[in-house]
Structures are given as C-alpha cells and as structure tokens.
Amino acid sequence: MITWLLLISLFSKSTQDGSGQETGVLQCGPQNLTLTGSNQMMLVTWEDDPSCSAVKDLLIYELLVLVTDEQVHRDEVSVTPDQIGSTHSWNWTSYLALECVSHSVRLSLRYRNQTGPWRQEQTLPGNEKSTQLEIYPKDRVFEVGSRVTFCCVLPAGYIFDGMNLIGYSSANNNITQISNWIYALTLHLNLPSEHSCTDVKCRANISRGRTTENGACAFIGYPPGDKDLQCETQDLESVRCHWTVGRHTHLPTKPTEYKLLGRKCADGSPGSCSQKVQVNVGERNWTLMAHNELGTVELSDRADLTKRVHMFAPEGVTASTVNARTVSLEWGWKLPQYNNLNITCQVNVSHGSTNTMSESCGVGLNSAVLTDLIPHWQYNVKVRCGTTQHFWKWSNWSTRFNFHTKGDVPDALDVWMQMKDNEITVIWKVPLANQSHGHIRDYEVTWAKTTETEPQNRTTVAHTKHNLSISIDTAEEYLVTVTARNMNGSSSPSTITTPPFNPDTNRVSTSRIAGVNGSFSLSWSASPTASCGYVVDWCPTSGHSSVEWLKVPPHETNAIISSEIQADLFKRLKWKQQDSNVEVSWDPVPLTEQTAFIEGYILYWREDNNNNNNNKIFFNVSTDSPEAISLTARNLMISSYRFTVKALTALGECGTKEFPASLNSQTDNLIKEVIISLVTVFSLLCLITVVCYRHWVCIKQKVYPPIPRPLFTDKWLTSPVEHICRPLHVEECYHSEADIMDIQELLCKPGALVNGYVSNENTLFIFSPTSNGYYNQPLKNCTPAPLCLPTTTVPSQSALPSSPFRSVFPNPSYDLIMQTGDRQCDSEPGVQEETHLERNSGGYQPQGHTETITPNQKEEDPVNLMSCVSTYILLPQSTFK
C-alpha cells in the first residue's frame, strides 16, 4: 500500500513538472518589435522574451503583413536554440510604395504545434490623407524589364480620371482601385528613359467639370555592363587600366561610379582610370568596381606592370641633317626613365600615296637615319616606339614632320629611236618628277660613227622637246648619246647604237592579235645575241600619238602590252521608230580609229521607268559584221527605254554609248502629224491675213476698183461769168420720145466705171437737154470733132421750161451707156448736123463768147473736170403740155 502511494506521488509530481514547463514555453514570445521602411522594403526586428531561454527546441515566429487591414503576405522565421536571446530580423518588399497606404506587421510564436496569440503589431502609416494629388514612388530608379506599380492618392472630393506612363501604350495599362481614394497602375517597363526620366501622370476631376493632374519622375535604365579590364603603366609610377564600357545605362542623373583598387576614379575619359602605385616586379590583381543604383560589376586583371609598359609617343621629331638621298632624324622623351629602357622604334616615311617603314632599336633610342631617298622631293615622317624586352604595345604616333631633300643631277634617260628613209629620230621619255631631281634646263645629244673615237656632232635640245631627227648614212652604225641637265649638273649619258639598214628592203611583218582586259600578250623566240635584252615598241594607228616602248630583260621573251581602248567610237548615233521597232544607226568606224579590231556590234536595251534598275532585264541583238552600221530592236512595247551600243573587239566589248528613247504609238504619231499640219495651215492663214490687212487698200484697188459716185452742182453747165469750151465725145446716143428736162451738170471722176466701161482721160461729158421733136434717133458712133459749148449767164431755173415730172422727181434717175469708140462716122457733116440740131432745139440756147478747146490741149484746168461716158437722159413724152 505504501509502495503504491509513493508511485502515485512520483507520477503526480512528474505531471506537475511537465505542465509547468509547457506553461513557461507558452509564455515565451517576441518583444521590442520595430518596423522601418525604405522605398518599398520593410525591415522588421524583434527580440525573444526572457522566458524563451528555457526552451531547448526550435521556435517558429509567424509574420503577417497587412495593407489597408487586408492580409497580403504571410511568412515564417525559424529560430534555433542557439539563436534564442539574440535580435531577429526579417524584410519584405511591397509591390506598393510605402507612402501609398499603411503597412502593418503582426508577429506570433508557434512551438510544438501550439501557436500563441498575435502579441506584437507595428504599422508604417501611408499618406492616405493627402491634401493634394500625389503619385508614388517619386524619383525612383527602375531596371528595364521590371514590373512596377505606381499609386495615385486622391484628396477628399476628387474623382479619379486616369493614369499613364509617358511613352507607353494605354492598352497595356493595368489600373486597380485599392480604396476610394487610392488607385494603382501596374505595368511592365520595357523601354529605357529617353532623356533624364519618364513621367508618370495621374488625372482627377474636381467639382464643376474642372480637372487637375500631377506626376512623378521614374528613372528607367540598366545596371553597369562593363567588361575586359586591362591594366598597364606608362610612367612606371602609376597604373592605368582600360576596359570596355557597357551599354548606355540611360541614367544621366544617376551615373555609374568606378573605383580602382577601392579608390574612386577621377572623372576622365570613359573606360580609363589610373591610380598612383608602386610599380614592382611581380604579378598582382588589379580590381575595378562599377556601381549604379541598379547593380554592381566587379572586374579584375592580374599582371606584372614591368612587362606592360605602354610608352608615351616621341616628342619633337625633327631633322638634324638633310641631304639629297639621306636624312638624320631626332626626337625626345617625355620621361627621363625611358632613357634606361631598351627601345624599338618604327619610322613611317610617306610621299604621295607611297609609305615605307623602317625600324631601329637601342637603349634610350632617340634618333634614326633615312636612306635611299629621292632628291628634290617632299617627305613627311612619324615615329612610334615600344619596349624591346617584354614588348607590350606600340606607343601612339608622334606628330608628323615634313622635310624636303636637296636636289641632284637627273637620272639617266630612257632612250629609243625610229628609223625612216635616210633619217633617224632619237626619242626619249620625259623624266618624271622623281627622276628629274629639279627643273630640266635642256638636253644634249651627240652622235658619231662607231668607228670614230670622239663625237663629231653635238646639239642642244630645249627642255620642251623630247626627240631629235638626224640625217646620217644608213649604211653605217652610229653611237647616239643623250644627257639631261638641271641646275645640279648633267645626268649619266644614255647611249643607243643605230644599226645599218636599207629602207627599201627592211619591211616589218604584221599580224592580227587577240587581247583581253585591255591588253594583249606578245611573245617571241629567244635570240642568243640579245645580251642586253629586248625592246618592244608600238604606236597607235589613229591620232598623232608618239611611239611607246618597253625594255625587256634578256631572260624574258614575252611582254604584256596595254592598249587604251577608245571610248568614243560612235561619232554620230541616231535612232528612229518604225512601228514597234527601233533602228539604231551610226557612222562607219574607220580602221585607223579602231584601237582594237572591231568584229561586230551589240545593242542592249531595257525599260527605263525611274524605278530600281538593278533588277531590270536586259535584251540584246548583235551582229558579227564589222561593216554593220545599224541594229534593230524589234517588237517593243510603248514605253521608255535605255539603249546601249557597244563594239565587239578582240579585247571584249568597248566604245560604250548610251541614250534614252521613248516609243510613241502610231495613233500618237498620226495625231501629232495632224496637229502639226493644222498648226502650219493656221499659221499660213494668219500670215496671209496680216499681209492682206496691211495692204488691203492696194489689193482692193487692184482687184475691185470703186464705182464712181456722181457729183452734182447747183450751177447749170458753167459759171455765169466764165465761158469754158470742152471737147465732147459722143460715142453712142439713143433717143426716144420724151419730154426734155433740165438736167444738172454731171461730172465724173477719171478712170471710173460707167455702165461697166471706163471713161477716157482728159474728156469732158456734159448731159444737155434734147430739142423738141428729136426723139430716139441714135447717134452714129464716131470720133467727134471738138465741140464748143457756150458759157454764158444762166437765168434762174424758174425761167427754164418746166417739166411735169420735176415736182415729182427732184433728182431723176439716169442711165449711163457707153460703147467703144473704135468705129468712126462716115462723114463729118453728120456730126455737124447733129450738133446743129442740138443747138437749135427749142428751149434754152446759150449765147455769148464761144471758146474751143481740143483734147490734146495742155492748158491747165483749174476745175479739173474728169472725163465720163455721156448719154442723154430721156423721159417719155408727156400727153399734156
């Protein structure tokens, strides 16, 4: 019994001890909870309750994050027994800026599947109660490719209208409402900032239709991307490192910072940094760090700087001695340390497009000698150097230095000859500028027979002439010598021997050759006597070009002769359209103008419509007749074309000639011809009209002379004071029964038409009344004698016999009838009788002095009365008197 009591007592005590330990654990928990924030990251720190020190197992802290009292994240932190009693921390980055809304963190402890209450809670307040429109985050740096959320905080009473990021499509905008006054814009940043930053805009409506907006700046760019660090020394007292700069970070206001060996690099050239160091023998690590707000890059290079000496460029390059063919150069060093280095230098010598390189070496090298230069020539040089031992790289080139060599005697001339008839022409090539070594003053030519020891003939040739014709005995050999002279002296003599020849028997064999690429190959059999080599000369058949020649060494028996292809073979090129064909023609090309034998012609054409001509299809037609003077392109469409004519020669296609042509339809040609014809006719008519208009008076007078108008006077016959006698020609008279009327005097202009007849000049016709009873008795056609009409004072018309028609016909009508005066009357009395009847008629009979005037009388007539065809005007006889 006692034993059982003891066991029960021990069990009860053990149970009580366990319960006490559990109770102590449940009392363990976090204390001194703190919450801080930076940008969008929250940092939580806390400590363990002192009661937690009795716990020998793993403790787990649970953390809960709330945004606007809504849980957005849950996490755990494990604490091992050895960490109990220390300060614990945890951080988390919110998708929102901490200024947008309040962020809270709650903390509790879980032990052996038992979770304690949320004992600790801390809150980071946001700016939800802002009095103005705000956007967060502000002036933040973001990496391209990241996903970012911007929030817009509205004051009370504002109505949200929209958000956007400048440069981004609104279709990609994801806008959410967090609360009544907070809105969030989430998007993917795939474009860097173009300038300093990218603007984020938020718009809101105020009462009565007014709107407002505000914005924030976002810097969107890249982290550093530098690479390939390489370090060296130039002055043997510092290290200079170079690297390849990465892509543009697009963060001009947040530039990348560089540190070499932990020390900030001074702002200088990008991709380069130097620091003062002790340069010792041996390798070491050289470290560069590049950092911006989006990341950090660390580069390193391991090197022995004594083996990486990059020298400075030589300074003050100059010429100490200048001769005709040699020059001595000198230069200096920026650092005295270089005088102890084994140095190799390169000298670049250039003139025109020619460059040569010479190299020399030595300890502290600072000079070089140039040889084999051209006298009287302009040069420029530059120098660069590097260490001979452990060569690393060449220095930069020095500044160029120019110099001019001194002059010298000319080089020996290249001489040749031509033999024709009994004359030899010695020719030589014009010395080039690098051969004359100064201005050539003149040439000296001497010649003598080979059997003579001294030259017997000597002459001087002007520097503008390069040949000399001499008459010699062609049966003898002559030795001809040519020298050139300048201010420095004479060149070495150039000698040529003229062999004996017979102009009648020496003939040159000709043959036709084929070439390619503007040249042809010429070969011949070797000659054992050609100890000095061969000379090949040629001369174009066209133009007045001089002979050219080429000297070939004795061991060679071939040469390549270049022939200049004449470009303008087709002097006159014409084309004409024939229906849908185009015929292109040209003048024949004479054989003497063919620098290569023409074997035919080819005509190319393609459409020309100002588009890309690289893909145009070419058509062609050709002929293998050298005498052809035309080619025809057939079956062409109405369009614009570009034609090209070429000659086919042994050297290929040459003499290219191009021209454009536009084809017109036959209807167009017909319309053109009709228009041209109409314009021509119209122009001719206009010309005729203008001429006729200007000469209309003359033409009218010649073609349709005017019909005379009668001139009436108020006087009967003549003046009452003056008596004038006029000859009267009565050619034909017709009488009928009529009352005799008083007729006023009718005067006609000379040459006027009367009844279709023209009156004779200087003849006066007077219409006078007939006597009673003399009716319709025609007068004989005759040539009248002079007829005198008396002129006297005329009574008033009231005294004259009146006619019953006068009151009715104040201006009676009349007919003028004229017959030709070819017939003459048979007898003179007839005329006298008629005259008598006229004088003795009843009625008015003139009295007074009578004056006779013949038709041929030259007396001046002040009245200037003109002749007219005369007749009587007779009226039917009245039935009452």
ZAMARGU-4260 file (C-alpha; in steps of 0.2 Angstrom, whole numbers, plus 5000, padded with zeros to 4 digits):
<rodrens>
0) 5000/5000/5000 | 5014/5012/5005 | 5023/5007/4988 | 5008/5012/4978 | 5006/5028/4987
5) 5024/5033/4983 | 5022/5028/4965 | 5006/5039/4963 | 5015/5053/4972 | 5030/5052/4960
10) 5018/5052/4945 | 5009/5067/4951 | 5025/5077/4954 | 5031/5072/4936 | 5015/5078/4929
15) 5016/5094/4938 | 5034/5097/4932 | 5029/5094/4914 | 5014/5106/4915 | 5025/5119/4922
20) 5037/5118/4908 | 5023/5119/4895 | 5016/5134/4904 | 5034/5143/4903 | 5035/5139/4884
25) 5018/5147/4881 | 5024/5162/4890 | 5039/5164/4878 | 5036/5176/4863 | 5043/5192/4854
30) 5046/5208/4862 | 5053/5225/4857 | 5046/5224/4839 | 5051/5238/4827 | 5046/5241/4809
35) 5056/5253/4797 | 5054/5256/4779 | 5064/5262/4764 | 5057/5264/4747 | 5046/5249/4746
40) 5055/5237/4758 | 5050/5235/4776 | 5063/5229/4789 | 5056/5220/4805 | 5067/5217/4820
45) 5062/5209/4837 | 5069/5200/4852 | 5064/5185/4862 | 5055/5186/4879 | 5067/5180/4893
50) 5056/5165/4897 | 5062/5158/4880 | 5079/5154/4887 | 5071/5138/4895 | 5066/5132/4878
55) 5078/5119/4871 | 5069/5116/4854 | 5066/5125/4838 | 5055/5141/4839 | 5045/5147/4824
60) 5039/5165/4823 | 5025/5169/4811 | 5024/5186/4802 | 5008/5193/4794 | 5008/5208/4783
65) 4993/5219/4781 | 4989/5233/4768 | 4974/5243/4772 | 4969/5230/4785 | 4970/5216/4772
70) 4982/5202/4773 | 4994/5202/4758 | 5008/5191/4764 | 5012/5178/4777 | 5029/5171/4782
75) 5039/5161/4795 | 5056/5164/4803 | 5064/5149/4812 | 5075/5152/4827 | 5087/5138/4833
80) 5090/5136/4852 | 5107/5144/4850 | 5099/5159/4842 | 5087/5162/4856 | 5091/5178/4866
85) 5098/5187/4850 | 5089/5200/4840 | 5080/5193/4825 | 5076/5202/4808 | 5065/5200/4793
90) 5062/5211/4777 | 5050/5211/4764 | 5047/5222/4748 | 5030/5228/4745 | 5023/5229/4727
95) 5017/5247/4733 | 5027/5262/4738 | 5026/5263/4757 | 5019/5281/4755 | 5004/5275/4746
100) 4995/5265/4760 | 4998/5260/4778 | 5008/5243/4780 | 5006/5233/4796 | 5016/5218/4803
105) 5009/5206/4816 | 5021/5193/4825 | 5017/5177/4835 | 5026/5162/4841 | 5022/5143/4837
110) 5030/5129/4847 | 5027/5111/4846 | 5011/5114/4835 | 5005/5126/4848 | 5003/5144/4841
115) 5002/5159/4853 | 4992/5174/4850 | 4997/5189/4839 | 5006/5198/4853 | 5015/5211/4843
120) 5010/5223/4829 | 5018/5238/4821 | 5011/5249/4807 | 5020/5261/4794 | 5007/5274/4790
125) 5005/5280/4772 | 4999/5297/4765 | 4981/5292/4763 | 4975/5308/4770 | 4985/5319/4757
130) 4978/5337/4754 | 4984/5337/4736 | 4985/5324/4721 | 5001/5313/4724 | 5009/5299/4714
135) 5021/5287/4722 | 5035/5282/4721 | 5044/5298/4716 | 5061/5299/4708 | 5064/5281/4709
140) 5076/5271/4698 | 5070/5255/4690 | 5078/5242/4679 | 5072/5239/4661 | 5062/5223/4661
145) 5055/5225/4679 | 5036/5226/4684 | 5032/5241/4694 | 5016/5248/4702 | 5013/5267/4704
150) 4999/5273/4715 | 4989/5289/4714 | 4982/5296/4731 | 4967/5307/4729 | 4962/5321/4741
155) 4944/5320/4748 | 4931/5326/4734 | 4942/5321/4719 | 4936/5309/4706 | 4949/5298/4698
160) 4951/5301/4679 | 4966/5290/4673 | 4984/5286/4675 | 4998/5283/4662 | 5016/5282/4659
165) 5023/5293/4645 | 5029/5283/4630 | 5019/5268/4635 | 5003/5262/4626 | 4987/5264/4636
170) 4981/5247/4631 | 4994/5239/4642 | 4989/5249/4657 | 4983/5239/4672 | 4974/5251/4684
175) 4966/5244/4700 | 4957/5253/4714 | 4964/5250/4731 | 4952/5261/4741 | 4940/5275/4737
180) 4955/5287/4736 | 4969/5276/4730 | 4972/5269/4713 | 4987/5259/4707 | 4994/5257/4689
185) 5004/5241/4686 | 5014/5239/4670 | 5030/5231/4663 | 5044/5243/4660 | 5052/5238/4643
190) 5058/5255/4637 | 5073/5265/4645 | 5071/5283/4648 | 5075/5293/4633 | 5081/5309/4642
195) 5083/5311/4660 | 5067/5302/4666 | 5050/5295/4661 | 5035/5305/4668 | 5020/5296/4677
200) 5004/5306/4676 | 4988/5305/4686 | 4972/5315/4682 | 4957/5319/4693 | 4941/5328/4691
205) 4936/5342/4703 | 4919/5348/4705 | 4910/5358/4691 | 4920/5350/4677 | 4937/5356/4682
210) 4952/5344/4680 | 4969/5343/4688 | 4984/5332/4686 | 5001/5328/4694 | 5015/5317/4690
215) 5031/5309/4696 | 5048/5305/4688 | 5054/5287/4685 | 5072/5283/4680 | 5072/5268/4669
220) 5088/5261/4664 | 5101/5247/4665 | 5114/5241/4678 | 5133/5243/4673 | 5139/5231/4659
225) 5157/5235/4659 | 5170/5221/4655 | 5188/5217/4649 | 5198/5225/4661 | 5217/5228/4656
230) 5230/5237/4666 | 5247/5244/4661 | 5259/5258/4666 | 5266/5272/4655 | 5276/5282/4668
235) 5282/5267/4678 | 5275/5276/4693 | 5256/5273/4691 | 5244/5260/4685 | 5232/5264/4671
240) 5218/5252/4667 | 5206/5251/4652 | 5190/5242/4650 | 5176/5241/4638 | 5161/5252/4644
245) 5145/5243/4644 | 5129/5249/4635 | 5122/5265/4639 | 5113/5265/4656 | 5100/5279/4652
250) 5103/5286/4669 | 5112/5303/4666 | 5107/5309/4683 | 5112/5293/4692 | 5129/5290/4683
255) 5139/5274/4686 | 5153/5276/4699 | 5170/5267/4696 | 5183/5263/4709 | 5200/5256/4706
260) 5209/5247/4720 | 5195/5253/4731 | 5198/5271/4727 | 5186/5282/4717 | 5192/5286/4699
265) 5193/5304/4695 | 5181/5309/4681 | 5190/5307/4665 | 5189/5298/4648 | 5176/5284/4649
270) 5184/5267/4650 | 5200/5273/4658 | 5206/5275/4676 | 5223/5277/4684 | 5230/5277/4702
275) 5247/5281/4709 | 5255/5264/4714 | 5272/5257/4717 | 5277/5248/4702 | 5287/5232/4707
280) 5292/5216/4698 | 5279/5203/4700 | 5261/5200/4697 | 5246/5206/4707 | 5227/5208/4705
285) 5220/5224/4699 | 5202/5227/4703 | 5189/5239/4696 | 5171/5241/4703 | 5157/5249/4693
290) 5141/5253/4703 | 5125/5262/4700 | 5108/5261/4709 | 5103/5246/4699 | 5118/5235/4701
295) 5137/5232/4703 | 5150/5225/4692 | 5167/5219/4698 | 5182/5217/4686 | 5199/5211/4689
300) 5216/5209/4680 | 5232/5200/4685 | 5248/5207/4678 | 5266/5212/4681 | 5267/5231/4676
305) 5285/5230/4672 | 5281/5219/4657 | 5266/5230/4652 | 5275/5247/4648 | 5265/5257/4636
310) 5276/5271/4631 | 5272/5289/4628 | 5273/5295/4610 | 5290/5303/4604 | 5291/5322/4605
315) 5299/5335/4595 | 5303/5325/4579 | 5315/5335/4568 | 5329/5333/4555 | 5346/5336/4561
320) 5354/5334/4543 | 5346/5334/4526 | 5355/5328/4511 | 5349/5323/4493 | 5347/5305/4497
325) 5349/5304/4516 | 5341/5312/4531 | 5345/5311/4550 | 5330/5312/4562 | 5330/5316/4581
330) 5316/5316/4594 | 5315/5317/4613 | 5305/5308/4628 | 5293/5314/4640 | 5300/5304/4654
335) 5319/5303/4659 | 5315/5284/4664 | 5314/5280/4645 | 5332/5283/4643 | 5336/5267/4653
340) 5324/5256/4643 | 5329/5245/4628 | 5318/5253/4615 | 5312/5249/4597 | 5306/5262/4586
345) 5297/5262/4569 | 5298/5277/4557 | 5285/5279/4544 | 5291/5288/4528 | 5277/5294/4516
350) 5277/5304/4500 | 5261/5305/4489 | 5252/5288/4491 | 5268/5279/4495 | 5273/5273/4513
355) 5288/5264/4519 | 5293/5258/4536 | 5310/5257/4544 | 5314/5250/4561 | 5328/5253/4573
360) 5332/5249/4591 | 5343/5254/4606 | 5344/5259/4624 | 5335/5276/4626 | 5334/5277/4607
365) 5330/5295/4601 | 5337/5296/4583 | 5336/5287/4566 | 5344/5289/4548 | 5334/5288/4532
370) 5342/5282/4516 | 5338/5279/4498 | 5328/5295/4497 | 5323/5304/4481 | 5332/5320/4478
375) 5322/5336/4477 | 5307/5328/4485 | 5295/5331/4498 | 5293/5319/4513 | 5284/5318/4529
380) 5288/5306/4544 | 5281/5300/4560 | 5288/5289/4574 | 5282/5277/4587 | 5291/5266/4599
385) 5289/5251/4611 | 5300/5242/4624 | 5311/5229/4615 | 5311/5217/4630 | 5293/5211/4636
390) 5286/5221/4621 | 5268/5226/4626 | 5261/5238/4613 | 5267/5252/4602 | 5265/5270/4608
395) 5254/5282/4599 | 5262/5290/4583 | 5271/5306/4585 | 5266/5322/4576 | 5271/5322/4558
400) 5286/5331/4552 | 5289/5337/4534 | 5306/5339/4525 | 5312/5342/4508 | 5328/5333/4501
405) 5341/5343/4492 | 5342/5342/4473 | 5354/5331/4462 | 5358/5328/4444 | 5344/5319/4434
410) 5343/5301/4432 | 5349/5293/4416 | 5336/5295/4402 | 5326/5281/4394 | 5331/5282/4375
415) 5325/5274/4359 | 5324/5278/4341 | 5314/5277/4325 | 5322/5274/4308 | 5313/5280/4292
420) 5321/5283/4275 | 5338/5291/4277 | 5333/5299/4294 | 5334/5293/4312 | 5323/5300/4325
425) 5330/5299/4343 | 5317/5299/4356 | 5317/5299/4375 | 5304/5298/4388 | 5301/5314/4398
430) 5309/5312/4415 | 5296/5310/4429 | 5297/5322/4444 | 5306/5309/4454 | 5319/5307/4440
435) 5322/5325/4436 | 5328/5330/4454 | 5325/5348/4449 | 5320/5358/4434 | 5327/5351/4417
440) 5335/5365/4408 | 5339/5356/4392 | 5345/5340/4383 | 5362/5337/4375 | 5363/5325/4360
445) 5379/5319/4352 | 5382/5306/4338 | 5396/5299/4329 | 5401/5283/4319 | 5406/5268/4330
450) 5422/5269/4321 | 5426/5286/4327 | 5433/5289/4345 | 5426/5306/4348 | 5409/5313/4345
455) 5409/5323/4329 | 5391/5330/4331 | 5383/5339/4346 | 5367/5349/4348 | 5356/5355/4362
460) 5338/5352/4363 | 5325/5363/4373 | 5318/5355/4388 | 5300/5356/4380 | 5306/5344/4366
465) 5310/5326/4368 | 5316/5320/4351 | 5328/5324/4338 | 5329/5319/4320 | 5346/5317/4312
470) 5351/5313/4294 | 5365/5300/4294 | 5372/5287/4282 | 5360/5272/4285 | 5374/5260/4279
475) 5385/5265/4294 | 5382/5261/4313 | 5381/5277/4324 | 5383/5279/4343 | 5370/5292/4349
480) 5371/5299/4367 | 5358/5309/4376 | 5360/5318/4393 | 5348/5329/4403 | 5354/5344/4413
485) 5347/5354/4428 | 5355/5366/4440 | 5364/5352/4448 | 5373/5346/4433 | 5371/5333/4419
490) 5364/5315/4420 | 5373/5300/4416 | 5374/5298/4397 | 5361/5286/4389 | 5368/5278/4374
495) 5360/5269/4359 | 5368/5261/4343 | 5359/5263/4327 | 5361/5248/4316 | 5364/5249/4297
500) 5348/5247/4287 | 5341/5248/4269 | 5324/5257/4269 | 5319/5248/4253 | 5322/5230/4259
505) 5318/5231/4278 | 5300/5228/4280 | 5290/5224/4296 | 5279/5209/4296 | 5261/5212/4303
510) 5249/5200/4310 | 5232/5202/4319 | 5232/5198/4338 | 5219/5195/4351 | 5219/5203/4368
515) 5209/5203/4384 | 5205/5215/4398 | 5213/5230/4388 | 5229/5222/4385 | 5237/5208/4374
520) 5252/5196/4376 | 5267/5197/4365 | 5280/5183/4364 | 5295/5180/4353 | 5309/5167/4351
525) 5325/5170/4361 | 5340/5177/4352 | 5357/5172/4358 | 5364/5189/4353 | 5352/5199/4365
530) 5364/5200/4379 | 5357/5217/4384 | 5338/5212/4382 | 5325/5217/4370 | 5315/5232/4366
535) 5296/5231/4361 | 5289/5247/4353 | 5272/5251/4347 | 5262/5266/4340 | 5243/5268/4338
540) 5237/5269/4321 | 5225/5283/4325 | 5229/5301/4331 | 5246/5308/4332 | 5252/5298/4347
545) 5271/5296/4348 | 5280/5279/4349 | 5280/5270/4366 | 5292/5256/4370 | 5296/5244/4384
550) 5313/5236/4388 | 5313/5218/4392 | 5327/5209/4402 | 5337/5196/4391 | 5330/5181/4400
555) 5312/5185/4396 | 5304/5183/4379 | 5286/5190/4382 | 5278/5206/4387 | 5261/5212/4391
560) 5256/5227/4381 | 5242/5238/4387 | 5231/5246/4374 | 5220/5261/4378 | 5203/5257/4371
565) 5195/5272/4363 | 5179/5277/4372 | 5170/5287/4359 | 5169/5276/4344 | 5152/5281/4338
570) 5153/5299/4332 | 5135/5301/4327 | 5122/5289/4334 | 5104/5291/4328 | 5088/5281/4331
575) 5071/5280/4323 | 5055/5271/4327 | 5047/5260/4314 | 5030/5254/4320 | 5036/5243/4336
580) 5054/5243/4331 | 5068/5254/4334 | 5083/5256/4322 | 5099/5262/4329 | 5112/5268/4316
585) 5129/5275/4317 | 5143/5281/4305 | 5156/5268/4300 | 5171/5267/4311 | 5187/5269/4300
590) 5200/5255/4303 | 5213/5269/4308 | 5202/5274/4323 | 5200/5256/4329 | 5212/5254/4344
595) 5206/5236/4343 | 5199/5227/4328 | 5180/5228/4328 | 5172/5211/4325 | 5154/5216/4326
600) 5142/5226/4336 | 5129/5223/4350 | 5114/5233/4355 | 5107/5232/4373 | 5090/5239/4379
605) 5080/5239/4394 | 5064/5248/4401 | 5068/5264/4409 | 5054/5270/4421 | 5065/5278/4435
610) 5062/5263/4447 | 5076/5252/4453 | 5086/5247/4438 | 5096/5234/4447 | 5083/5221/4443
615) 5079/5226/4426 | 5080/5213/4412 | 5092/5217/4398 | 5088/5212/4380 | 5101/5212/4366
620) 5103/5210/4347 | 5120/5208/4339 | 5129/5206/4323 | 5146/5199/4318 | 5149/5210/4303
625) 5162/5224/4306 | 5155/5234/4292 | 5137/5235/4300 | 5131/5252/4303 | 5114/5249/4311
630) 5105/5236/4323 | 5086/5235/4326 | 5077/5231/4342 | 5060/5223/4337 | 5043/5220/4345
635) 5045/5233/4358 | 5030/5240/4369 | 5026/5258/4370 | 5037/5263/4384 | 5053/5272/4388
640) 5069/5263/4385 | 5088/5265/4388 | 5098/5258/4373 | 5117/5254/4374 | 5128/5251/4359
645) 5145/5243/4360 | 5158/5237/4348 | 5164/5219/4349 | 5183/5218/4348 | 5196/5206/4351
650) 5198/5214/4368 | 5180/5212/4373 | 5165/5225/4372 | 5171/5243/4371 | 5166/5260/4365
655) 5150/5260/4376 | 5137/5273/4370 | 5120/5275/4380 | 5105/5285/4376 | 5086/5286/4381
660) 5072/5284/4369 | 5053/5285/4371 | 5042/5275/4359 | 5025/5283/4354 | 5010/5273/4346
665) 5006/5275/4328 | 4990/5284/4333 | 5000/5297/4343 | 5011/5299/4328 | 4996/5302/4317
670) 4988/5314/4329 | 5005/5323/4330 | 5006/5325/4311 | 4988/5331/4310 | 4991/5344/4324
675) 5007/5349/4315 | 4998/5351/4298 | 4984/5361/4306 | 4996/5372/4315 | 5005/5375/4299
680) 4989/5379/4289 | 4983/5391/4303 | 5000/5400/4304 | 5000/5402/4285 | 4982/5409/4285
685) 4986/5421/4299 | 5001/5427/4289 | 4991/5429/4274 | 4978/5438/4284 | 4990/5450/4291
690) 4998/5454/4274 | 4981/5457/4266 | 4976/5468/4281 | 4991/5479/4279 | 4989/5480/4260
695) 4970/5480/4259 | 4969/5497/4251 | 4981/5492/4237 | 4973/5475/4234 | 4955/5482/4234
700) 4961/5495/4221 | 4968/5481/4210 | 4955/5468/4212 | 4939/5478/4214 | 4941/5496/4210
705) 4927/5508/4217 | 4912/5513/4207 | 4912/5532/4205 | 4898/5542/4213 | 4890/5556/4203
710) 4894/5573/4208 | 4881/5586/4206 | 4882/5605/4206 | 4869/5618/4208 | 4875/5628/4193
715) 4869/5624/4175 | 4884/5619/4164 | 4896/5633/4169 | 4898/5649/4179 | 4888/5664/4173
720) 4904/5674/4172 | 4916/5662/4164 | 4914/5653/4147 | 4923/5637/4145 | 4923/5626/4130
725) 4926/5607/4132 | 4928/5594/4119 | 4913/5582/4119 | 4915/5564/4113 | 4898/5557/4109
730) 4901/5539/4106 | 4883/5532/4106 | 4867/5541/4108 | 4850/5533/4110 | 4834/5544/4108
735) 4816/5540/4112 | 4801/5550/4114 | 4802/5560/4130 | 4800/5577/4137 | 4815/5587/4138
740) 4820/5591/4156 | 4833/5602/4163 | 4847/5591/4169 | 4860/5597/4180 | 4878/5596/4176
745) 4885/5578/4180 | 4904/5577/4182 | 4913/5560/4183 | 4930/5556/4190 | 4943/5550/4178
750) 4945/5531/4175 | 4929/5527/4184 | 4917/5514/4178 | 4901/5519/4170 | 4889/5505/4165
755) 4904/5493/4165 | 4915/5504/4154 | 4930/5515/4158 | 4930/5533/4153 | 4944/5541/4143
760) 4955/5553/4151 | 4955/5572/4148 | 4937/5571/4141 | 4923/5581/4147 | 4905/5574/4146
765) 4890/5586/4148 | 4872/5580/4149 | 4862/5593/4140 | 4843/5593/4135 | 4837/5587/4118
770) 4827/5598/4107 | 4808/5595/4104 | 4804/5583/4091 | 4821/5574/4092 | 4817/5558/4099
775) 4825/5541/4099 | 4836/5544/4085 | 4853/5536/4089 | 4868/5545/4085 | 4881/5537/4074
780) 4896/5530/4083 | 4910/5542/4079 | 4925/5550/4085 | 4919/5568/4087 | 4927/5584/4082
785) 4930/5597/4095 | 4913/5603/4101 | 4911/5620/4108 | 4899/5624/4122 | 4895/5642/4125
790) 4896/5648/4143 | 4885/5662/4147 | 4875/5669/4161 | 4861/5657/4166 | 4844/5663/4170
795) 4836/5657/4186 | 4829/5640/4184 | 4811/5647/4185 | 4813/5654/4168 | 4818/5637/4160
800) 4804/5626/4153 | 4797/5616/4167 | 4793/5598/4166 | 4778/5590/4174 | 4790/5577/4182
805) 4801/5590/4191 | 4790/5592/4206 | 4788/5573/4207 | 4806/5569/4203 | 4818/5582/4211
810) 4833/5570/4207 | 4828/5560/4192 | 4836/5543/4188 | 4848/5541/4174 | 4857/5528/4164
815) 4875/5529/4158 | 4878/5519/4142 | 4895/5519/4134 | 4901/5510/4118 | 4918/5508/4112
820) 4925/5522/4101 | 4933/5511/4088 | 4921/5515/4074 | 4921/5532/4066 | 4907/5540/4057
825) 4906/5540/4038 | 4906/5559/4036 | 4909/5575/4046 | 4893/5583/4041 | 4883/5570/4051
830) 4892/5577/4066 | 4889/5594/4061 | 4870/5591/4058 | 4868/5583/4075 | 4877/5597/4083
835) 4865/5609/4074 | 4850/5600/4080 | 4856/5601/4097 | 4860/5620/4096 | 4843/5624/4088
840) 4832/5614/4099 | 4818/5623/4107 | 4820/5630/4124 | 4837/5636/4131 | 4850/5641/4118
845) 4867/5648/4125 | 4873/5665/4120 | 4889/5673/4121 | 4908/5670/4118 | 4912/5653/4112
850) 4929/5645/4116 | 4936/5630/4108 | 4947/5618/4117 | 4955/5602/4109 | 4958/5586/4118
855) 4976/5587/4116 | 4977/5605/4123 | 4990/5606/4138 | 4981/5621/4146 | 4979/5619/4165
860) 4961/5617/4170 | 4958/5624/4187 | 4941/5615/4188 | 4950/5599/4184 | 4934/5591/4177
865) 4936/5572/4173 | 4930/5563/4158 | 4915/5552/4158 | 4904/5542/4146 | 4890/5553/4140
870) 4872/5550/4136 | 4855/5558/4136 | 4843/5555/4149 | 4826/5554/4141 | 4809/5553/4148
875) 4793/5548/4140 | 4784/5562/4131 | 4770/5569/4142 | 4752/5568/4135 | 4749/5586/4141
880) 4758/5602/4139
</rodrens>
